[in-house]
Amino acid sequence: MKSSILVLISGEPSITGKLKKALEAAGPGLSINTAGPGDESIKAALTGRYNAVISCLKIPATPDSGLFSRLRSKGIGCPFILTFDAGGEFFFVSVDALMTGAGELIGLCRDSDEKTRSEEALRESEERYKSLLNGVPDYIIVHRDGKILYANPAVMKMAPVPEEQLIGSEIIDFIAPESRKTVLENLGKRANGETTPPYEMTIETKIGKRVTEVRSSNVGYKGEIATIAVLTDITERKEAEEALQKNREQYKSLVENIRDIIYILDSDGTFTYISPVIESYLGIPPEDITGRPFSEFIHPDDLERVQKSFEDTLKGKPGSQTFRVLDSEGKPRYFRSSGRTVETGDAFSGFTGVLSDFTAEMTVKNELVESEKRFRNMFENSPLAYQSLDNEARLIDINEEWSKLMGYSKDEVLGTRFMDYVAKDCGTNCSTKFTEFMEKGEMNTELNLIKKGGDIVTVLFSGKIQRDSEGKFVRTHCILKDITERRHEEAERQLLARMSDDAPASIIVHDFDGNIIYVNEETLRLHGFSRDELMAKNLREVNSPESAALLSERLEEIREKRELNYDVEHLKKDGSMFPMHVNVKIVEWEGREVLLNIATDISERKQMEEALKESEAKFRSYVNYATEGIFIADVSGKYIDVNPAASRITGYTKEEMLKVGITDIALPGDLEGITRDFKNILKKGQLTRELVIKRKDETTVNGMLNATLLPNGNVLGIYTDVSDLKRAEDGLREANRKLNLLSSITRHDILNQLTGIIAFLEMIEMDQEYPAGSKTEEYLKKVSGAANTIKRQILFTKDYKDLGEQSPKWQKVSDIVDDTAKNSSFAGLKVENSLGELEIYADPLFGKVIYNLFDNAVKHGEKITKIGFYFKESEGGGILVCEDDGMGVPEEFKKMIFKREHYKNTGLGLFLSGEILSTTGIKIRENGVYGEGARFEMSVPAGMFRVEE
């Protein structure tokens, strides 16, 4: 037993004294106090820090079972042990002690005056003990050899099996798989007589897995040694600990990764913690700061103020402050601090706060202040006259040089109009220029000004308008340089240097070793560096590795030529590269020769060039492998470029073709038409036509030419060799001719026979040798009607025997309509012809189509008085319209009229009309409104029509 244990014994004085003596005898060195039961025990437990509390109960008597829960509610979490006095003999079993880790205090005390214990007292004791165990909220199990002998109600309530199955079952069956190894190891130790410290295990319950803390010891149970195990459910505590650990890790990650610095000082101003990010600012690791007073790091000039602020904070006057902190190299950095005091109980224990670095902000601010000082100094002492105007051209500021130049003091001119000092010979012009100045934002001009006393001075006026962040006018900044004597060359150089910062090109001045002397704002913007960062670099560090390797060679070449142009790649701050075109020349700078480097970003140009190269490569590949002849010609028809297929088709080499034009390979009869077509391309932008060309070997090629006007004014032409198609057409035409000849002979013979049949039928009718109204009369009439129908159809097909025999050709539709209207069958019909110069590429029988439309209108229009023709262009082609004011076509017959089965004996006419049109891709449909007139629409594909102008 450990000698450092402080124990409180609670209970009746008659038994606490005996127990105290027994414990002091059993464990010398124990510090033991006693107290009565109830409130006296609670009060005593609160006044001392006890390692264990022992509650002594006398049997039979009501146990002080509420003591344990009251101790826990007061926050006293030390081990709790119950002992019992039964008939004079003391015994105690550490039920609660097993739960709370005080198993080493288990013991058995016997009353030396009582040697035996009655069986009745023992039974009552066991009943009391069992009653106590049943009231404990923790899981209590008694087991032997791994089998469960007893389980308290808390176990029964949570066990996944009924009570009758639980008692006698293997304890390992209720242990979660992940904890079984640990449990078996501890059971083995217990079996060998070893003690086992408290450990954690996971058990299976009705509500799922629960994490428990296990304390066990050997006890006598029904005459034999068994093991009693007390399981405290710590699932919620474990979850809370895990959540707390996760929060700690998140907090640690947050503290260590935010850019602001978190620190903690003790009451003496010594750092007890500072976040790791401090090293990135000061170059000092946090462990070298912890344990040192903050005063060691404060800039001497700020120390007194910071210490006073720290003392004010300790007095309850918290606030933020700014100060400088010295880094590892002794250089100051600017920080802003805010924080609060930390108190433990009622006493101040330290200070916690956050440091925010604003060095960059202060650097810019200091530079701005210095810049303003330099500007004011330059302004007041500048050798150039300076003035500032408001938006009405009133003087609001001038410098001393302006007073010297003009002879007026500042008080005399402020508030007056600048125009009052401009000579009359340019006053009106100056007013106009000032208006332009306000619009454009800058102005450079020469002015004649009237000095005090009347003298005239000629100045170079250079001005810019200053605007605020919203683009609103603030004031003008104007320089007046006396160019009468040109006395201020150095001031002009400074002015130009200032203006270079507004230049859209990158300007770098460097020496022959590559050390940078000056950069403008555009250079900083392009490279992403601050001025200090870029000025600290050598030109080789700004160049890409490939460009840097050429720098020495280029510098030598510049020494010889004094000026050089070349492309180079520069590096940005983020490591990316971008191309620039550079013009470098040697200039004089403060008495020595340096290099003035003016460069422009050509990233977009490079991208466009690459895209253009890729596009040209693809286009050239397509053109070179195309089977059609492709050429580019000027508006006169002279070839500028041709592809291999064009050379193959014409028989000329590319070089030979570039010396001639399209008129040189055309047939003489086509020259006028080609010249006219090329003129039309300039107006309409495109052309499609047949073209027969003459090859180098004097043979000819039949082809189709498609030409388009390019944006640059040249013509792109695609010529398709259709010679094989023409030969096939000629073969087909010859076959048609022979078939037409055969059909003509056959038609003639059939007509002769039909004529005879019809004549015999007429003779039979005249003889009337058959009874009137008989079947014979009916049959003869049907035979006569069929014979006449056959004759009419054969005569009809005679008109279309040449369909497809001849090649399509360009035909002027207006002339065809006028010629058709002259037919006597259409006399009295009003014809409206609005076709103008329209030509359609169609079968030579196209005139039959127009005739059929006239004939169809007259035969079936009933109330028709007029017929009209007009043409309109549409997307993808054009539409030739024929419409009349007759009855029109019923909706249910609109599609039937173009089929071979005829409607009102017109079917073959409209059917063959559709066939004639289809040879060149023209489609026809009827789209009129029945009762208002017929409307036939012929859809003509693009390239199959043209309108001459």
BELKA-V81721 format. One record per pair of residues at least 24 apart in sequence whose C-alpha atoms are under 8 Angstrom apart, sorted by the first residue. I is the first residue (numbers start at 0). J is the second residue. Records with the same first field share a line. If there is no record, write none. Layout:
# BELKA-V81721
I=J  J
This chain:
# BELKA-V81721
0=26  103  104
1=26  29
2=26  27  28  29
3=28  29  30
4=29  30  49  50  51
5=29  30  31  48  49  50  51
6=30  31  32  49  50  51  52  53
7=31  32  33  34  44  49  51  52  53
8=32  33  34  52  53  54  55
9=33  34  35  36  40  52  53  54  55
10=34  35  36  54  55  56
11=35  36  55  56
14=55  57  84
15=55
17=110
18=108
21=108
36=63
37=63  66
41=66  69  70
44=70  75
45=75
49=77
50=77  78
51=77  78  79  80  101
52=77  78  79  80
53=79  80  81  82
54=79  80  81  82
55=81  82  83  84
56=81  82  83  84
57=83  84  85
58=83  84  85  86  120  123  124  127
59=85  123  124
64=131
85=116  120  121  124
86=113  116  117  120
87=112  113  116
88=113  114  115  116
94=132  229
97=214  215  216  228  229
98=137  212  213  214  229  230  231
99=214
100=197  214
102=214  216
137=229  230  231  232
138=229  230  231  232
139=227  228  229  230
140=227  228  229
141=225  226  227  228
142=170  225  226  227  228
143=224  225  226
144=190
145=169  170  171  186
146=170
157=204  205  206
158=203  204  205
159=203  204  205
173=202  203  204
174=200  201  202  203
175=200  201  202  203  208
177=201
178=202
189=217  226
209=233  234
210=234  237
258=355
259=353  354  355  356
260=353  354  355
261=351  352  353  354
262=351  352  353  354
263=349  350  351  352
264=349  350  351
265=348  349  350
266=347  348  349  350
267=292  349
268=292  293  294  349  350
269=293
280=326
281=325  326  327  332
282=326  327
283=326  327
296=324  325  326
297=322  323  324  325
298=322  323  324  325  331
312=339  340
313=340  347
332=356  357  358
333=357  358  361
334=358
381=490
382=487  490
383=478  479  480  487  490
384=478  479  480
385=476  477  478  479
386=476  477  478  479
387=474  475  476  477
388=417  474  475  476
389=473  474  475
390=437  472  474
391=416
392=416  417  418  433
393=417
401=479
404=450  481
405=449  450  451
406=450  451
407=450  451
420=448  449  450
421=446  447  448  449
422=446  447  448  449  455
436=463
437=464
440=464
456=481  483
457=481  482  483
458=482  483
504=597  598  599  600
505=596  597  598  599
506=595  596  597  598
507=595  596  597
508=593  594  595  596
509=538  593  594  595  596
510=592  593  594
511=554  593  594
513=537  538  539
514=538
525=571  600
526=569  570  571  572
527=571  572  573
528=571  572
540=570
541=569  570  571
542=567  568  569  570
543=568  569  570  576
557=583  584  585
558=585
561=585
577=601  602
578=602  605
627=717  718  719  720
628=717  718  719
629=715  716  717  718
630=715  716  717
631=713  714  715  716
632=660  713  714  715  716
633=712  713  714
634=677  678  681  712  713  714
635=660  677
636=660  661  662  677
637=661
645=718
648=694  700  720
649=692  693  694  695
650=694  695  696
651=694  695
664=692  693  694
665=690  691  692  693
666=691  692  693
680=706  707  708
681=708
684=708
686=942
687=942  943
688=942
701=725
728=806
731=804
732=803  804  805
733=804
735=801  803  804
736=801  804
739=800  801
743=797
746=793
750=790  793
753=786  790
756=786
757=783  786  787
799=844  911
801=844
802=842  844  915
803=842  915  918
805=842  843
806=842  843
807=840  841  842  843  918  919
808=839  840  841  842  843
809=838  839  840  841
810=838  839  840  841
811=836  837  838  839
812=836  837  838  839
813=837
815=846  849
816=849
819=846  849  850  853
820=853
825=853  854  857
827=864
828=863  864  865  866
829=864  865  866
830=865  866  867
831=865  866  867  868
832=867  868  869
833=867  868  869  870
834=868  869  870
836=946  947  948
837=870  944  945  946  947
838=944  945  946  947
839=943  944  945
840=919  943  944
841=915  916  918  919  943
842=915  916  918  919
844=915
845=915  916
847=912
848=909  912  915  916
851=908  909  912
852=881
855=905
856=883  885  933
859=885  886  887
860=884  885  886  887  932  933
861=885  886
862=886
875=940  941
876=938  939  940  941  942
877=938  939  940  941  944
878=936  937  938  939
879=936  937  938  939
880=934  935  936  937
881=934  935  936
882=927  932  933  934  935
883=932  933  934
884=931  932  933
885=930  931  932  933
886=929  930  931  932  933
887=927  928  929  930  931  932  933  934
888=925  927  928  929  930  932  933
889=928  929
890=929
893=924  925  926
894=924  925
919=943
